[in-house]
């Protein structure tokens, strides 16, 4: 079963075609990695799924509804690359505010803070946090409301290896609960942590399969080599 269906998707911005006739389905209940070099269209694809990107052609269906449908607001959690929180509020004040928007109470806010390991920073103003800590506040906000689909744009950038490991464990725990996660990255070593992968290049689908299937199809040992082999094969 697909959580997201993209058919013939085209996005044009500033006269440039960012996504060119993209067609793909994202399976439900898995951690799907969206990978590719900077500028390949990862963030644009995520924005179309969330419903905040104008499209030139094609359709995007999310959880059985058109992307951007008001009924999806509490069913889709979105974490942007830049921290989408208020710099002059504390961690808890931010999450309390966003929690009200999705009907999340105080206990849910506290649980989200604990999930991203910010208990000791709950009373600190966000502007005084490190970049990695601010990203974790954004992730906690995306978790509020118990969404069915989490769209996470570069959620582990700037985090130390231990926290990165813990977050990937969390992602798989959420998937085991039936949630669908779409996680973007430009770091190939994170691809190994995903159940399935979508590789983009220049706004087009380069490949989609599990990490082991991609390595096997290209006779390569690591995913950096796999990506290069796929690029060469595509010409």
C-alpha positions as CSV (number, residue, x, y, z in Angstrom):
1,X,0.0,0.0,0.0
2,X,1.3,3.5,-0.9
3,X,1.2,6.4,1.5
4,X,2.2,8.8,-1.3
5,X,1.6,8.6,-5.0
6,X,3.3,11.0,-7.4
7,X,2.3,10.9,-11.0
8,X,3.8,13.0,-13.8
9,X,4.9,15.7,-11.4
10,X,6.5,18.8,-12.9
11,X,7.7,21.8,-10.9
12,X,9.0,24.9,-12.6
13,X,10.6,27.7,-10.6
14,X,12.3,30.8,-12.1
15,X,12.0,29.3,-15.5
16,X,13.9,26.2,-14.5
17,X,12.3,22.8,-14.4
18,X,13.1,21.5,-10.9
19,X,11.1,18.2,-11.2
20,X,10.6,16.7,-14.6
21,X,7.7,14.3,-15.0
22,X,8.4,12.4,-11.7
23,X,6.3,9.3,-11.1
24,X,6.8,7.2,-8.0
25,X,4.9,5.7,-4.9
26,X,6.2,5.8,-1.4
27,X,5.2,2.7,0.6
28,X,3.3,3.0,3.9
29,X,4.9,1.9,7.2
30,X,8.5,2.2,6.1
31,X,11.4,4.6,6.4
32,X,12.1,5.8,2.8
33,X,15.3,7.7,2.2
34,X,15.2,10.5,-0.4
35,X,18.8,11.0,-1.6
36,X,20.7,12.8,-4.1
37,X,23.1,15.8,-4.5
38,X,22.2,19.3,-3.5
39,X,19.9,20.9,-6.0
40,X,18.5,17.6,-7.3
41,X,14.9,18.4,-6.2
42,X,14.6,16.7,-2.8
43,X,13.2,19.6,-0.9
44,X,10.9,20.6,-3.8
45,X,9.5,17.1,-3.8
46,X,8.9,17.2,-0.1
47,X,7.2,20.6,-0.4
48,X,4.8,19.2,-3.0
49,X,4.0,16.2,-0.7
50,X,3.2,18.6,2.1
51,X,1.1,20.7,-0.2
52,X,3.0,24.0,-0.1
53,X,4.6,23.9,-3.5
54,X,3.0,25.2,-6.7
55,X,3.1,22.5,-9.4
56,X,3.1,22.9,-13.2
57,X,1.7,19.4,-14.0
58,X,0.9,16.0,-12.5
59,X,-0.8,14.9,-9.3
60,X,0.3,14.2,-5.7
61,X,-1.9,12.0,-3.5
62,X,-1.1,11.8,0.2
63,X,-2.8,9.2,2.4
64,X,-5.6,9.0,-0.1
65,X,-6.2,12.7,-0.4
66,X,-4.8,15.5,-2.7
67,X,-1.6,17.0,-1.3
68,X,-2.5,20.1,0.7
69,X,-6.0,19.0,1.6
70,X,-7.0,20.6,5.0
71,X,-7.7,17.2,6.4
72,X,-4.0,16.3,6.1
73,X,-2.9,19.0,8.5
74,X,-2.9,16.8,11.6
75,X,-1.9,13.7,9.6
76,X,1.3,15.0,8.1
77,X,4.3,16.2,10.2
78,X,6.8,18.3,8.3
79,X,10.3,19.3,9.4
80,X,12.1,21.8,7.1
81,X,15.8,22.2,6.6
82,X,15.9,25.5,8.4
83,X,14.6,25.5,12.0
84,X,10.9,26.5,11.7
85,X,10.4,27.7,15.3
86,X,10.3,31.0,17.1
87,X,13.7,32.2,18.2
88,X,12.5,34.4,21.0
89,X,10.5,31.6,22.7
90,X,11.8,28.8,24.9
91,X,11.7,25.2,23.7
92,X,8.7,24.4,25.7
93,X,6.9,27.6,24.8
94,X,7.4,26.8,21.1
95,X,6.1,23.2,21.4
96,X,3.2,24.3,23.5
97,X,2.2,26.8,20.8
98,X,2.5,24.3,18.0
99,X,0.8,21.6,20.1
100,X,-2.3,23.8,20.4
101,X,-2.5,23.9,16.6
102,X,-2.9,20.1,16.5
103,X,-4.7,19.5,19.7
104,X,-1.6,18.2,21.6
105,X,-1.7,18.6,25.4
106,X,1.1,19.2,27.9
107,X,2.0,15.6,28.3
108,X,2.4,15.2,24.6
109,X,4.7,18.2,24.5
110,X,6.8,16.8,27.3
111,X,7.0,13.4,25.5
112,X,8.2,15.2,22.3
113,X,10.8,17.0,24.2
114,X,12.1,13.8,25.7
115,X,12.0,12.0,22.4
116,X,14.5,14.5,20.9
117,X,16.6,14.6,24.1
118,X,16.0,18.2,25.0
119,X,14.8,17.8,28.6
120,X,17.7,19.9,29.9
121,X,17.0,22.7,27.4
122,X,13.3,22.9,27.7
123,X,13.4,26.3,29.4
124,X,16.1,27.8,27.2
125,X,15.3,30.4,24.5
126,X,15.7,28.8,21.1
127,X,18.0,31.6,19.8
128,X,20.6,30.5,22.4
129,X,20.6,26.9,21.3
130,X,23.1,25.3,18.8
131,X,22.0,24.7,15.3
132,X,21.6,21.0,16.0
133,X,19.5,21.7,19.0
134,X,17.2,24.0,17.1
135,X,16.8,21.3,14.5
136,X,15.7,19.0,17.2
137,X,13.1,21.5,18.3
138,X,11.7,21.5,14.8
139,X,11.6,17.7,14.8
140,X,9.8,17.7,18.1
141,X,7.2,20.0,16.6
142,X,6.7,17.7,13.6
143,X,6.0,14.8,16.0
144,X,3.2,16.6,17.8
145,X,-0.3,15.5,16.8
146,X,0.8,11.9,16.2
147,X,1.0,12.2,12.4
148,X,0.6,9.2,10.1
149,X,3.3,10.6,7.7
150,X,6.5,12.3,8.7
151,X,8.3,14.3,6.0
152,X,11.8,15.2,7.4
153,X,14.1,17.3,5.4
154,X,17.8,16.7,6.4
155,X,16.8,16.0,10.1
156,X,20.3,14.8,11.2
157,X,22.4,17.6,9.8
158,X,24.8,19.1,12.4
159,X,24.1,16.3,15.0
160,X,26.7,14.3,16.7
161,X,27.0,10.6,15.8
162,X,25.4,9.4,19.0
163,X,22.3,11.5,18.5
164,X,22.1,10.6,14.8
165,X,22.1,7.0,15.8
166,X,19.4,7.5,18.4
167,X,17.2,9.4,15.9
168,X,17.5,6.7,13.3
169,X,16.4,4.2,16.0
170,X,13.4,6.5,16.7
171,X,12.5,6.7,13.0
172,X,12.4,2.9,12.8
173,X,10.4,2.6,16.0
174,X,7.8,5.0,14.5
175,X,7.7,3.0,11.3
176,X,7.1,-0.2,13.4
177,X,4.1,1.6,14.9
178,X,2.7,2.0,11.4
179,X,3.9,5.5,10.5
180,X,5.4,6.4,7.2
181,X,8.7,8.4,7.1
182,X,10.2,10.2,4.2
183,X,13.7,11.3,5.2
184,X,16.0,13.3,2.9
185,X,19.7,13.4,3.0
186,X,22.7,14.1,0.8
187,X,24.9,11.8,2.9
188,X,25.1,8.3,1.4
189,X,26.0,6.5,4.6
190,X,22.6,7.4,6.0
191,X,21.0,5.5,3.1
192,X,22.0,2.2,4.7
193,X,19.7,3.0,7.6
194,X,16.6,3.2,5.3
195,X,14.2,0.4,4.4
196,X,13.9,1.7,0.8
197,X,15.5,4.5,-1.2
198,X,14.6,7.0,-3.8
199,X,17.5,8.5,-5.6
200,X,17.1,11.7,-7.5
201,X,19.4,13.4,-10.0
202,X,18.6,16.7,-11.8
203,X,14.9,16.5,-11.0
204,X,14.5,13.0,-12.3
205,X,14.1,9.6,-10.6
206,X,17.5,7.8,-10.9
207,X,16.5,4.6,-9.1
208,X,14.2,3.3,-6.3
209,X,14.8,0.1,-4.4
210,X,16.2,-1.2,-1.1
211,X,19.8,-0.5,-0.4
212,X,20.8,-4.2,-1.0
213,X,18.8,-4.4,-4.2
214,X,20.6,-1.3,-5.5
215,X,24.0,-2.6,-4.6
216,X,23.2,-6.0,-6.2
217,X,21.9,-4.4,-9.4
218,X,25.1,-2.4,-9.8
219,X,27.6,-5.0,-8.5
220,X,28.9,-2.4,-6.0
221,X,29.9,-2.6,-2.3
222,X,28.8,0.8,-1.0
223,X,26.1,3.2,-1.9
224,X,28.5,6.0,-3.0
225,X,29.7,3.6,-5.7
226,X,26.2,2.5,-6.4
227,X,25.1,6.1,-7.0
228,X,28.0,6.7,-9.4
229,X,27.3,3.5,-11.2
230,X,23.7,4.5,-11.7
231,X,24.6,8.0,-13.0
232,X,27.0,6.4,-15.5
233,X,24.4,3.9,-16.6
234,X,21.8,6.7,-17.1
235,X,24.3,8.6,-19.2
